Amino acid sequence: MGKNIVQKIISSHLAAGTPSPGSEIGLAIDQTLIHDATGQMALLQYEAIGAGRVKTKRSLTYSDHNTLQVSFENMDDHHFLASASRKFGLYYSRVGNGICHQVNLERFSVPGQTLLGADSHTTTAGGVGMLAIGVGGLDVAVAMAGEPFYLIMPQVWNVRLAGSLPPWSSAKDAALEILRRLTVSGGRGKTLEFSGEGVKTLSATERATIANMSIETGALTAVFPSDENTRRYFAAQGRLQDWAELAADPDAAYDGEMEMDLSSIEPLVARPHSPDHVVPVSSEAGKKIHQVAIGSCTNSSIEDMFRVAAILRGKFVPPEVSLIIAPGSRQVLRCLIESGGLADMISAGARFMETTCGFCNGVGQAPRSGGVSLRTSNRNFSGRSGTPDASLYLASPETAAASALAGAITDPRTLGAPIQVRLPQDLYIDDRMIVPPAPEGETVEIIRGPNIPPLPRFDPLPDDLEGEILLTLGDNVTTDDIVPAGAHILKLRSNIPAISEFVFQNIDSGFPGRARAAGTGFIVGGRNYGQGSSREHAALCPRYLGVRAVVAESFARIHKSNLINFGILPLELANPGDKAGLRPGDKLRLSNLKSLIGRGAAVPVRNLTQGKTIETKLELTPRLTQILLAGGLLAYARTKLTGK
């Protein structure tokens, strides 16, 4: 029997294990990616491992998230990242060069290779046939040291695409339709692999948009074939030497299948406050909006920007609408300048932002109080914009541009004849903003400002834990809920004592003080705890505050890994109904942990307050068991690689 694309890439990169369903495997990693919201911790952790220069084919650092620089912390971080990257052998993309996923797609993606990124939307590179996986920064640090990345062999689901997108429908609408079907948890344990005649109708950047949003379903990643459309993209980038054809064998088998006819896709929006609250644009048409934001790693390509420019040409936004646009890279911006598209946008009343993440991760451009913001980004969690009571809608660039002109959510099909854009065959290429690593043997001093304190050190797991329940939560708690986004918080990503003061700020502002007072604490959650971004701070900061276990019905993949990486027990309730009996303030005891975890037994949780015991599961491989017992992945990896 033939192999699908995922199986082919895994087979060619298999470093440990057998790729059978449910088994743990280790993958050799070709490339890694970090940025200025996750990279500080990743490089501090890499330094602590003591592995010297990176062992990957290529590792990259991007400054793209945290660029507001309203105080010293942001620039401190950038100087630290630049100097540490030069020292340890990473390429460094300077502030203003572009969003990591857009630039990586343009300049560094390679079909058939593996990419591990400290950002959940690393999946974007799946649009050109990479096996691109988002993880926590510590996992990336270990991969840079030459260790395999370990994961449970996922199911591979075939998403068969037929037809072609009708006028005014876009790849973003296809991504939203997938979310409507799968929801934010329906992809858990799966990789989405795309096939069918419909794939041939999608450009490389349209595929990247769909791959980008696959993570919102909870999937490991998404992969498209590398074909003639991919080849044209690489040719335009002047990188034909990096292109290779990649397709599933005709007789490849899959674990599941979903069919989607692109010709049936209509313009869609995701309503507040979840990416899977998807409805037709027509059902929301006429709703007044106050802000439109176009950009982010999901929709900031040349193709997206040219379509927006064509819609805005010769028109002007009404005074009550703030239209902001952020191209994805300097290459995209240069193409807009040369084509006249930039002039069309500015003449329409648009405000131009840096080629950065910006509004998508809550750094600048917060909507008015109680406002409605329509955005082309990938997440619309409550409070993510920086305005707690704002309502965020997700939409395609076409819907966003049409709505900006109307001052209300608008179906772009009402604009009449579809727009036609012509993309340049040869793109502007200038890599001078990408700083190469220092030559081997050159002495490089790492620059550390006061925002770069030492890493916290954590003890190994004790045999017994006793503490109190600090907080009980519902389903689909996001990493934004745990450690919020926003410029005033993001600037502290390298400073764990400082950023820990914001843990659960939007849910329970007293949590940090209560956790410190308790000494040892526990959190109770529902289904899909920790969905959303890869930010390891959502595990690292609670651990710093004394949290030693999270008891939940189920966990999102990346967050569960991050909890284990920092020595927090991710305990799943054997009986979900037991959650109702766990209350804030209850005293819990976990006993004989080393013995129980070592032999893979269930972990009883004794509720001392109520005099009851509940059963929990802790599903671990032998390797993960050793990581937990060591107190986390950093201690485990350092001992394994250096013996210290």
ZARO-942005 format. One line per 8 residues: number of its first residue (from 1); for each residue x, y, z of C-alpha. Coordinates in Angstrom, 3 decimals, decimal comma. Example, Ala and Ser with C-alpha at 12.3 -4.5 7.8 and 13.67 -1.06 7.14 Angstrom:
% ZARO-942005
1> 12,300/-4,500/7,800 ~ 13,670/-1,060/7,140
This chain:
% ZARO-942005
1> 0,000/0,000/0,000 ~ 1,233/3,476/-0,874 ~ 1,954/6,327/1,525 ~ 0,263/9,654/2,050 ~ 2,305/12,861/2,286 ~ 2,470/12,867/6,079 ~ 3,690/9,270/6,123 ~ 6,342/10,061/3,520
9> 7,758/12,974/5,487 ~ 7,638/11,074/8,763 ~ 9,332/8,043/7,208 ~ 12,170/10,165/5,843 ~ 12,659/11,904/9,204 ~ 11,985/9,060/11,639 ~ 14,588/9,123/14,414 ~ 12,854/6,947/17,013
17> 9,836/4,704/17,373 ~ 7,482/3,033/14,922 ~ 4,906/5,193/13,101 ~ 1,876/3,132/14,082 ~ -1,352/4,656/15,461 ~ -1,004/5,815/19,052 ~ 2,748/5,158/19,246 ~ 5,326/7,745/20,261
25> 7,741/8,655/17,494 ~ 10,742/10,954/17,301 ~ 11,271/13,156/14,236 ~ 14,503/14,698/13,050 ~ 13,903/18,439/12,682 ~ 15,296/20,339/9,692 ~ 14,292/23,884/10,638 ~ 13,147/25,753/13,728
33> 11,406/29,079/14,191 ~ 11,099/31,381/17,197 ~ 10,062/35,018/17,581 ~ 10,110/37,880/20,025 ~ 7,220/36,579/22,120 ~ 8,556/33,036/22,503 ~ 12,212/33,293/21,513 ~ 13,581/34,924/24,639
41> 12,656/31,941/26,790 ~ 13,643/29,475/24,062 ~ 17,143/30,946/23,766 ~ 17,574/31,217/27,537 ~ 16,573/27,568/27,761 ~ 18,890/26,651/24,904 ~ 21,740/28,421/26,671 ~ 20,923/26,534/29,871
49> 21,051/23,200/28,032 ~ 24,634/24,003/27,066 ~ 24,633/22,496/23,569 ~ 26,800/25,102/21,797 ~ 25,756/26,060/18,267 ~ 22,455/24,811/16,872 ~ 22,438/21,406/15,193 ~ 19,574/21,931/12,733
57> 19,906/22,644/9,004 ~ 18,586/26,132/9,691 ~ 17,133/27,897/12,717 ~ 15,545/31,321/12,587 ~ 14,571/34,093/14,981 ~ 12,025/36,770/14,040 ~ 11,204/40,076/15,706 ~ 7,612/40,560/14,603
65> 5,223/40,326/17,564 ~ 6,460/42,798/20,121 ~ 7,539/45,885/18,189 ~ 5,663/48,762/19,798 ~ 8,681/49,767/21,898 ~ 6,804/52,081/24,248 ~ 9,416/51,333/26,910 ~ 12,825/49,715/27,140
73> 11,671/46,093/27,445 ~ 10,896/45,490/23,764 ~ 14,232/46,707/22,470 ~ 16,060/44,910/25,280 ~ 14,478/41,710/24,045 ~ 15,393/42,402/20,421 ~ 19,044/43,046/21,254 ~ 19,123/39,884/23,328
81> 17,551/37,866/20,502 ~ 19,888/39,311/17,872 ~ 23,062/38,716/19,874 ~ 22,072/35,269/21,154 ~ 21,075/34,237/17,629 ~ 24,447/35,267/16,243 ~ 26,227/33,398/19,013 ~ 24,267/30,152/18,801
89> 23,997/29,960/15,001 ~ 20,492/31,233/14,188 ~ 19,478/33,624/11,426 ~ 17,833/36,783/12,781 ~ 15,052/38,621/10,922 ~ 15,098/42,230/12,063 ~ 12,133/44,314/13,153 ~ 10,289/45,488/10,051
97> 11,264/42,559/7,830 ~ 7,902/40,911/8,273 ~ 5,734/38,381/10,072 ~ 7,595/35,145/10,780 ~ 5,203/32,814/8,954 ~ 4,959/35,035/5,878 ~ 8,733/35,554/5,631 ~ 9,466/31,906/6,369
105> 7,088/30,862/3,596 ~ 8,749/33,286/1,168 ~ 12,411/32,745/1,952 ~ 12,984/29,492/3,851 ~ 10,193/26,945/3,328 ~ 11,208/23,651/1,703 ~ 8,699/20,981/0,612 ~ 9,238/17,669/2,355
113> 11,206/19,111/5,268 ~ 10,186/19,369/8,922 ~ 9,716/22,717/10,674 ~ 9,234/23,087/14,423 ~ 8,105/26,534/15,527 ~ 7,453/28,169/18,880 ~ 4,188/29,530/17,518 ~ 0,990/27,621/16,872
121> 0,605/29,070/13,363 ~ 3,850/27,495/12,216 ~ 1,371/25,257/10,351 ~ 1,309/27,959/7,641 ~ 4,281/26,284/5,920 ~ 2,118/23,223/5,315 ~ 0,751/25,200/2,386 ~ 3,903/24,348/0,430
129> 4,323/20,766/1,626 ~ 6,308/21,096/4,856 ~ 5,443/19,111/7,963 ~ 5,253/22,245/10,097 ~ 4,312/21,891/13,768 ~ 3,740/24,493/16,468 ~ 5,064/23,721/19,964 ~ 6,319/25,442/23,094
137> 9,671/27,199/23,083 ~ 11,369/24,570/25,247 ~ 10,567/21,888/22,664 ~ 12,196/24,098/20,025 ~ 15,257/24,639/22,228 ~ 15,713/20,895/22,589 ~ 15,306/20,396/18,825 ~ 17,947/23,064/18,156
145> 20,265/21,017/20,356 ~ 19,907/18,151/17,888 ~ 17,350/16,047/19,736 ~ 14,352/14,585/17,892 ~ 10,915/16,056/18,446 ~ 8,663/13,449/20,024 ~ 4,942/13,155/19,426 ~ 2,198/10,587/19,327
153> 1,714/9,379/15,759 ~ -1,365/11,321/14,614 ~ -4,256/10,110/12,548 ~ -4,031/11,444/9,001 ~ -7,330/12,726/7,653 ~ -7,782/13,342/3,964 ~ -9,623/16,569/3,173 ~ -10,696/16,046/-0,426
161> -11,351/19,299/-2,241 ~ -13,497/19,458/-5,361 ~ -14,446/22,347/-7,619 ~ -13,054/25,877/-7,360 ~ -13,891/28,882/-5,244 ~ -16,649/31,029/-6,747 ~ -16,180/34,767/-7,274 ~ -15,873/36,706/-3,988
169> -15,224/33,561/-1,939 ~ -11,682/33,027/-0,707 ~ -9,333/30,586/0,967 ~ -10,217/32,219/4,299 ~ -13,824/31,210/3,741 ~ -12,710/27,632/3,054 ~ -10,720/27,673/6,314 ~ -13,753/28,971/8,208
177> -15,934/26,265/6,660 ~ -13,513/23,617/7,955 ~ -13,751/25,204/11,396 ~ -17,525/25,266/11,183 ~ -17,487/21,523/10,565 ~ -14,761/20,427/12,971 ~ -15,080/23,130/15,689 ~ -12,092/24,185/17,812
185> -11,565/20,654/19,128 ~ -12,595/18,365/16,263 ~ -9,077/18,168/14,855 ~ -7,433/16,915/18,049 ~ -5,155/13,956/17,380 ~ -5,310/14,515/13,628 ~ -3,227/15,914/10,805 ~ -5,207/17,306/7,879
193> -3,853/16,362/4,453 ~ -5,443/18,011/1,421 ~ -6,028/16,336/-1,927 ~ -8,389/16,365/-4,872 ~ -8,895/18,402/-8,023 ~ -9,819/21,439/-5,961 ~ -6,270/21,716/-4,616 ~ -5,027/22,551/-8,122
201> -7,219/25,662/-8,159 ~ -5,558/27,142/-5,055 ~ -2,345/29,170/-5,142 ~ 0,474/28,505/-2,689 ~ -0,517/31,436/-0,492 ~ -4,198/30,428/-0,524 ~ -3,145/26,991/0,670 ~ -1,009/28,635/3,343
209> -4,076/30,510/4,616 ~ -5,971/27,244/5,047 ~ -2,971/25,517/6,643 ~ -2,535/28,483/8,985 ~ -6,034/28,157/10,439 ~ -5,953/24,364/10,722 ~ -4,469/24,743/14,199 ~ -7,725/26,376/15,341
217> -9,411/22,962/14,980 ~ -6,922/21,463/17,429 ~ -5,148/19,554/14,632 ~ -1,423/18,839/14,804 ~ -0,906/20,520/11,435 ~ -2,102/20,575/7,817 ~ -0,231/19,584/4,669 ~ -0,815/20,311/0,988
225> 0,944/18,664/-1,947 ~ 3,877/20,406/-3,579 ~ 2,972/20,700/-7,265 ~ 3,122/23,055/-10,228 ~ 1,442/25,862/-8,265 ~ 4,080/25,461/-5,568 ~ 6,820/25,440/-8,189 ~ 5,575/28,761/-9,600
233> 5,673/30,279/-6,125 ~ 9,258/29,145/-5,573 ~ 10,246/30,379/-9,032 ~ 8,861/33,828/-8,227 ~ 10,893/33,764/-5,002 ~ 14,058/32,867/-6,921 ~ 14,277/29,588/-4,980 ~ 13,615/26,866/-7,538
241> 16,549/24,941/-6,063 ~ 14,487/24,438/-2,891 ~ 11,378/23,178/-4,677 ~ 10,534/19,495/-4,965 ~ 7,401/17,720/-6,057 ~ 5,558/15,947/-3,256 ~ 2,287/14,041/-3,501 ~ 0,495/11,121/-1,914
249> 0,712/7,793/-3,697 ~ -2,432/6,915/-5,704 ~ -3,226/4,036/-3,339 ~ -2,428/5,923/-0,119 ~ -4,643/5,130/2,857 ~ -6,017/7,550/5,459 ~ -7,559/7,270/8,890 ~ -10,550/9,394/7,958
257> -11,913/11,596/5,241 ~ -13,796/14,840/4,773 ~ -15,057/16,078/1,411 ~ -15,558/19,732/0,576 ~ -16,731/21,261/-2,678 ~ -15,018/24,627/-2,995 ~ -17,643/25,809/-5,481 ~ -20,242/25,676/-2,677
265> -18,268/27,946/-0,332 ~ -19,907/31,308/0,292 ~ -18,388/34,289/2,151 ~ -18,339/33,482/5,875 ~ -17,555/35,203/9,164 ~ -16,689/33,875/12,616 ~ -18,788/35,606/15,248 ~ -17,465/36,536/18,732
273> -15,765/34,980/20,620 ~ -14,489/31,816/18,963 ~ -13,096/30,973/15,503 ~ -15,678/28,202/15,087 ~ -18,734/30,445/15,549 ~ -19,035/30,505/11,777 ~ -22,047/31,822/9,868 ~ -22,637/33,210/6,363
281> -21,712/36,871/5,952 ~ -25,224/37,434/4,645 ~ -26,676/36,517/8,054 ~ -24,667/39,308/9,726 ~ -24,974/41,839/6,907 ~ -25,785/45,354/8,024 ~ -24,220/45,103/11,477 ~ -22,421/48,375/12,142
289> -18,652/48,146/12,538 ~ -16,119/50,571/13,976 ~ -12,841/49,042/12,886 ~ -11,530/46,855/10,077 ~ -8,064/45,289/10,395 ~ -6,493/43,561/7,394 ~ -3,281/41,559/7,744 ~ -1,838/38,927/10,140
297> -0,036/35,718/9,180 ~ -3,350/34,373/7,863 ~ -4,090/37,019/5,246 ~ -1,178/39,338/4,500 ~ 0,222/37,866/1,283 ~ 0,697/39,751/-1,968 ~ -2,438/38,113/-3,367 ~ -4,532/39,175/-0,373
305> -3,200/42,730/-0,457 ~ -3,692/43,136/-4,218 ~ -7,342/42,072/-3,856 ~ -7,916/44,589/-1,075 ~ -6,261/47,361/-3,099 ~ -8,475/46,574/-6,096 ~ -11,643/46,753/-3,985 ~ -10,614/50,063/-2,383
313> -9,437/51,712/-5,610 ~ -11,246/54,988/-6,185 ~ -13,377/54,696/-3,036 ~ -13,194/56,066/0,519 ~ -14,085/54,649/3,924 ~ -16,758/56,464/5,968 ~ -15,605/58,603/8,907 ~ -16,884/56,228/11,579
321> -14,650/53,353/10,390 ~ -10,971/52,966/11,182 ~ -9,354/50,872/8,445 ~ -5,903/49,548/9,291 ~ -3,732/47,450/6,980 ~ -0,540/45,536/7,799 ~ 1,279/43,788/4,923 ~ 2,978/40,539/5,860
329> 6,528/41,357/4,781 ~ 8,795/43,944/3,200 ~ 8,456/41,978/-0,016 ~ 4,677/42,390/0,069 ~ 5,004/46,082/0,926 ~ 7,469/46,677/-1,904 ~ 5,119/44,974/-4,390 ~ 2,278/47,208/-3,183
337> 4,426/50,274/-3,733 ~ 5,529/49,253/-7,214 ~ 2,035/48,228/-8,337 ~ 0,313/51,371/-7,079 ~ -1,749/49,338/-4,633 ~ -0,327/51,215/-1,674 ~ -1,555/54,498/-3,144 ~ -5,011/52,975/-3,684
345> -5,185/51,922/-0,044 ~ -3,957/55,212/1,373 ~ -6,232/57,183/-0,942 ~ -9,161/55,173/0,392 ~ -8,405/56,351/3,935 ~ -6,536/53,309/5,193 ~ -3,943/53,621/7,941 ~ -0,772/51,652/7,305
353> 0,871/49,611/10,051 ~ 4,286/47,984/10,272 ~ 4,864/44,639/8,584 ~ 4,292/42,884/11,910 ~ 1,677/40,887/13,829 ~ 0,395/44,009/15,574 ~ -3,366/44,010/15,997 ~ -3,612/40,210/15,717
361> -1,818/39,611/19,012 ~ -3,173/42,678/20,771 ~ -0,191/45,000/20,247 ~ -1,807/48,254/19,229 ~ -5,040/49,095/17,418 ~ -7,411/48,179/20,230 ~ -11,022/48,932/19,205 ~ -13,190/51,493/20,947
369> -15,028/50,399/24,098 ~ -17,955/48,222/23,149 ~ -16,808/48,387/19,544 ~ -17,164/45,921/16,695 ~ -13,950/45,017/14,879 ~ -13,839/42,936/11,682 ~ -10,433/41,306/11,221 ~ -8,661/38,971/8,810
377> -6,678/37,335/11,610 ~ -7,163/33,838/12,996 ~ -8,470/34,291/16,537 ~ -11,234/36,374/18,058 ~ -11,045/35,368/21,712 ~ -12,625/37,729/24,203 ~ -10,253/40,533/25,210 ~ -7,542/39,529/22,705
385> -7,829/42,887/20,929 ~ -6,941/44,835/24,069 ~ -10,539/46,007/24,610 ~ -12,344/43,687/27,050 ~ -15,870/44,442/25,816 ~ -15,138/44,613/22,072 ~ -16,737/42,158/19,635 ~ -14,326/40,627/17,125
393> -15,400/39,037/13,856 ~ -13,085/37,061/11,572 ~ -13,462/37,372/7,806 ~ -11,682/37,237/4,465 ~ -9,811/40,250/3,029 ~ -12,573/40,666/0,437 ~ -15,299/40,765/3,088 ~ -13,176/43,068/5,248
401> -12,562/45,569/2,440 ~ -16,202/45,579/1,332 ~ -17,353/46,077/4,919 ~ -14,878/48,906/5,524 ~ -16,344/50,830/2,602 ~ -19,927/50,234/3,742 ~ -19,357/50,866/7,455 ~ -21,167/47,612/8,188
409> -20,611/43,903/7,684 ~ -21,140/43,426/3,966 ~ -21,297/40,438/1,661 ~ -18,623/41,173/-0,973 ~ -20,851/39,648/-3,642 ~ -22,888/42,850/-3,475 ~ -19,944/44,672/-5,087 ~ -20,848/43,256/-8,491
417> -18,390/41,903/-11,023 ~ -15,486/40,046/-9,405 ~ -12,128/41,758/-9,212 ~ -9,177/40,542/-11,252 ~ -5,608/40,864/-9,984 ~ -2,356/40,052/-11,748 ~ 0,468/38,900/-9,544 ~ 4,077/39,673/-10,492
425> 6,016/36,723/-11,891 ~ 9,265/37,898/-10,361 ~ 9,072/39,197/-6,824 ~ 11,196/41,796/-5,082 ~ 13,902/39,942/-3,180 ~ 16,090/41,628/-0,582 ~ 17,351/39,555/2,331 ~ 19,536/42,236/3,893
433> 17,188/42,440/6,894 ~ 18,011/38,811/7,705 ~ 21,225/38,740/9,727 ~ 23,251/35,525/9,399 ~ 24,825/33,849/12,430 ~ 28,380/34,673/13,426 ~ 31,079/32,550/11,794 ~ 32,098/29,482/13,741
441> 34,599/30,421/16,441 ~ 33,837/34,148/16,543 ~ 33,285/35,512/20,045 ~ 29,836/37,054/20,502 ~ 28,656/38,750/23,689 ~ 24,999/38,227/24,527 ~ 23,350/41,539/25,382 ~ 21,127/41,288/28,457
449> 19,128/44,252/29,687 ~ 17,206/44,302/32,962 ~ 14,227/42,635/31,246 ~ 16,270/39,442/30,791 ~ 16,490/37,871/34,276 ~ 17,822/34,353/34,884 ~ 15,602/31,351/34,238 ~ 13,615/30,042/37,204
457> 14,823/26,645/38,430 ~ 12,296/23,974/39,368 ~ 12,721/20,974/41,658 ~ 12,006/17,369/40,630 ~ 8,513/16,036/41,249 ~ 8,005/15,051/44,908 ~ 6,355/11,798/45,891 ~ 3,428/13,587/47,549
465> 1,642/16,825/46,738 ~ -0,838/18,604/48,978 ~ -2,450/21,923/48,236 ~ -5,689/23,677/47,417 ~ -7,833/24,161/44,335 ~ -7,119/27,723/43,270 ~ -9,565/28,040/40,386 ~ -12,253/26,007/38,607
473> -12,967/26,730/34,950 ~ -15,221/25,642/32,088 ~ -14,584/24,252/28,613 ~ -12,199/25,595/25,943 ~ -10,114/27,712/28,294 ~ -7,540/29,390/26,035 ~ -3,916/30,256/26,586 ~ -5,110/33,874/26,246
481> -7,289/33,244/29,298 ~ -4,302/31,908/31,234 ~ -1,693/34,514/30,196 ~ -3,416/37,328/28,288 ~ -2,170/38,981/25,123 ~ -1,556/42,727/24,804 ~ 1,431/45,037/24,593 ~ 1,714/45,729/28,333
489> 1,929/41,986/29,058 ~ 3,768/40,802/25,959 ~ 6,761/43,007/26,731 ~ 7,369/40,863/29,839 ~ 7,608/37,492/28,078 ~ 11,293/37,180/29,043 ~ 10,631/38,167/32,666 ~ 8,802/35,310/34,387
497> 8,489/36,938/37,848 ~ 6,902/40,027/36,269 ~ 4,599/38,359/33,726 ~ 3,371/35,836/36,293 ~ 1,502/38,683/37,973 ~ -0,925/38,614/35,013 ~ -1,886/34,928/35,150 ~ -5,689/34,623/34,802
505> -5,920/38,423/35,038 ~ -9,113/38,616/32,977 ~ -10,813/35,826/34,939 ~ -9,538/36,191/38,496 ~ -7,131/39,056/39,137 ~ -6,378/37,719/42,624 ~ -5,040/34,410/41,339 ~ -1,285/35,175/41,531
513> -1,426/36,308/45,166 ~ -3,631/33,414/46,187 ~ -1,338/30,929/44,423 ~ 1,747/32,284/46,170 ~ 0,014/32,158/49,524 ~ -1,066/28,543/48,955 ~ 2,469/27,401/48,130 ~ 1,170/24,393/46,207
521> -1,982/24,710/44,145 ~ -4,197/22,984/41,601 ~ -6,431/24,163/38,742 ~ -9,620/22,429/37,577 ~ -10,728/22,723/33,950 ~ -13,267/21,271/31,523 ~ -12,858/20,001/27,968 ~ -10,003/21,138/25,685
529> -8,149/23,019/28,421 ~ -5,389/25,230/27,013 ~ -6,610/25,650/23,437 ~ -5,095/28,392/21,279 ~ -1,514/29,544/21,041 ~ 1,708/27,679/21,749 ~ 2,765/30,126/24,472 ~ 4,547/28,036/27,061
537> 4,095/30,882/29,522 ~ 0,581/29,512/30,089 ~ 2,313/26,568/31,796 ~ 5,575/28,158/32,920 ~ 3,965/31,044/34,820 ~ 1,480/28,905/36,772 ~ 4,373/26,563/37,638 ~ 6,372/29,556/38,880
545> 3,397/30,451/41,101 ~ 3,274/26,958/42,607 ~ 0,692/25,146/40,446 ~ 1,637/21,451/40,320 ~ -1,358/19,826/38,620 ~ -4,280/20,668/36,350 ~ -7,302/18,378/36,632 ~ -9,433/18,594/33,486
553> -11,726/16,583/31,241 ~ -9,279/16,893/28,306 ~ -6,336/19,009/27,144 ~ -5,290/20,753/23,958 ~ -2,193/19,087/22,477 ~ 0,394/21,863/22,721 ~ -0,645/22,967/26,184 ~ -0,568/19,419/27,536
561> 3,004/19,115/26,270 ~ 3,921/22,440/27,828 ~ 2,474/21,402/31,194 ~ 4,623/18,268/31,170 ~ 7,643/20,272/30,004 ~ 7,425/22,379/33,167 ~ 6,627/19,598/35,605 ~ 2,861/20,160/35,949
569> 0,702/17,022/36,032 ~ -2,032/17,078/33,316 ~ -4,593/14,837/35,012 ~ -7,668/13,799/33,030 ~ -10,807/12,931/34,947 ~ -11,743/9,267/34,590 ~ -15,356/10,326/35,201 ~ -16,094/13,841/33,839
577> -19,001/14,108/36,256 ~ -16,531/14,320/39,145 ~ -15,615/17,851/38,058 ~ -18,800/19,228/39,621 ~ -17,606/18,133/43,064 ~ -14,282/19,988/42,887 ~ -14,578/23,471/44,376 ~ -12,184/26,368/44,898
585> -10,532/26,117/48,289 ~ -10,827/22,325/48,537 ~ -7,657/20,723/49,882 ~ -6,304/17,943/47,642 ~ -3,632/15,323/48,222 ~ -1,805/13,248/45,627 ~ 0,263/10,440/47,153 ~ 2,888/7,932/45,947
593> 3,280/9,831/42,685 ~ 6,666/8,456/41,679 ~ 5,466/4,901/42,028 ~ 2,122/5,517/40,302 ~ 3,567/7,491/37,416 ~ 6,467/5,101/37,001 ~ 4,184/2,124/36,400 ~ 1,528/4,036/34,441
601> -1,204/3,583/37,032 ~ -4,242/5,787/37,552 ~ -3,638/8,709/39,899 ~ -6,178/8,969/42,745 ~ -6,882/12,510/43,923 ~ -7,966/12,674/47,555 ~ -10,254/15,596/48,360 ~ -9,400/16,153/52,018
609> -12,073/18,831/52,427 ~ -14,918/16,603/51,286 ~ -13,500/13,256/52,327 ~ -13,757/11,825/48,796 ~ -11,364/10,313/46,269 ~ -11,657/10,694/42,502 ~ -9,768/8,802/39,824 ~ -7,693/10,561/37,174
617> -5,679/9,343/34,187 ~ -2,167/10,425/33,343 ~ -1,368/9,100/29,878 ~ 2,404/9,179/29,464 ~ 5,035/7,443/27,416 ~ 8,124/6,206/29,298 ~ 10,048/9,255/28,034 ~ 7,380/11,688/29,274
625> 7,358/9,887/32,605 ~ 11,064/10,589/33,028 ~ 10,540/14,234/32,065 ~ 7,845/14,696/34,720 ~ 9,881/12,956/37,386 ~ 12,884/15,176/36,553 ~ 10,752/18,273/37,119 ~ 10,486/19,185/33,436
633> 12,063/18,939/30,009 ~ 14,890/21,415/30,654 ~ 16,397/19,394/33,499 ~ 15,827/16,158/31,588 ~ 17,453/17,436/28,373 ~ 20,389/19,080/30,139 ~ 21,219/15,857/31,954 ~ 20,829/13,780/28,809
641> 22,951/16,050/26,589 ~ 25,622/17,250/29,002 ~ 25,418/14,936/32,011 ~ 24,943/17,934/34,324
